[in-house]
Amino acid sequence: MKVLNLQCAHGHGFEGWFASNDDFETQLAGGLVSCPMCSDTAITKLLTAPRLNLGNAKPPAEAAPAPVPALAQNESPEGRWMRAVREVMAKTEDVGDRFAAEARKMHYGEAEERGIRGRATREEARDLLEEGISVFSLPLPPALKETLQ
């Protein structure tokens, strides 16, 4: 399995996993490789250091320091955005087009309060705000609208 560092024409960096370099080239030529942030298919392969699996390597004599949280390891802004959006999606219920109605039910005590997400028109969002119901728009990258494979 080859892990390649890739970048779209808009500068978004991401990883791609491929069976071989030929597999990558075939998928790229067929327009099957796209940026998870913007769906751009103008992808370039970046330089990358090889990863060596040394199964017989001995562990270091001293204990390794505790791993640093991912945010402190020079994570890209796109990576932080994707992590935040995934967390919101994991901790909220998708109510789809019923967003405005569900938000009103919770606000007026007709339904249990919980984290929800869904779709609302600009007019519906404006009406909710005028009623004192806090809402905000969360644009989702195309990669998060589908099952990640």
ABEGO torsion letter per residue (X at the ends): XBBBBBBBAAGBBBBBBBABAAAAAAAAAAGABBBAAAGBABBBBBBBBBBBBBAABBBBABBBBBBBBAAAAGBBAAAAAAAAAAAAAAABBBAEAAAAAAAAAAAAGABBBBBBBEBBBAAAAAAAAAAGBBBBBBBBBAAAABBBX
